[in-house]
């Protein structure tokens, strides 16, 4: 078993949910970055980034950021 598989098993056991749900909650819903998210989950930062990539959450994060910018009107100030 790889290090990532061991971390995944531990997280899923601790949170009683699939890794996709755990990562979505921390990375998208709570809007945590890799450093803070990893610290909160008690895993290495590189593992957090690995799971974000494996779960395909980059597009969701980009959409969240885009939505925030459009809602705050910051894009008008940049013009």
C-alpha positions in Angstrom: 0.0 0.0 0.0 1.2 3.5 -0.8 1.4 6.3 1.7 -1.6 8.0 0.0 -3.7 4.9 0.3 -2.9 4.6 4.0 -3.8 8.3 4.5 -7.0 7.9 2.5 -8.1 4.8 4.5 -7.4 6.7 7.8 -9.4 9.8 6.7 -12.3 7.7 5.5 -12.3 5.7 8.7 -12.1 8.8 10.9 -14.7 10.8 9.1 -17.0 7.9 8.1 -17.3 9.3 4.5 -15.6 8.9 1.1 -12.5 10.8 0.4 -14.4 12.8 -2.3 -16.8 14.1 0.3 -14.1 14.9 2.8 -12.1 16.9 0.3 -15.1 18.7 -1.1 -16.2 19.8 2.3 -12.7 21.1 3.2 -11.5 22.5 -0.1 -14.8 23.8 -1.6 -17.4 24.3 1.1 -15.0 25.6 3.8 -12.8 27.2 1.1 -9.6 26.1 2.7 -6.3 26.1 0.9 -3.8 23.2 0.9 -1.8 24.3 3.9 -4.8 25.0 6.2 -6.8 22.1 4.9 -4.0 19.7 5.4 -3.3 21.0 8.9 -7.0 20.7 9.8 -7.1 17.1 8.5 -3.8 16.2 10.1 -2.2 15.1 6.8 0.8 16.3 4.8 0.2 19.2 2.4 1.3 17.1 -0.5 -1.3 14.5 0.3 -4.0 17.2 0.5 -3.0 18.4 -3.0 -2.9 14.9 -4.3 -6.4 14.2 -3.1 -7.7 17.5 -4.6 -6.3 16.4 -7.9 -7.6 12.9 -7.6 -11.1 14.1 -6.8 -11.0 16.6 -9.7 -11.8 19.6 -7.5 -9.6 22.2 -9.3 -12.5 23.2 -11.6 -14.9 23.5 -8.7 -12.4 25.8 -6.8 -12.0 27.9 -9.9 -15.7 28.3 -10.3 -16.0 29.3 -6.6 -13.3 31.9 -7.0 -14.9 33.2 -10.2 -18.3 33.4 -8.5 -16.8 35.3 -5.5 -15.1 37.9 -7.8 -18.2 38.4 -9.9 -20.4 38.8 -6.8 -18.1 41.4 -5.1 -17.7 43.6 -8.1 -13.9 43.4 -7.9 -13.8 42.7 -11.6 -15.1 46.3 -12.3 -12.3 47.8 -10.2 -9.7 46.0 -12.3 -11.0 47.7 -15.5 
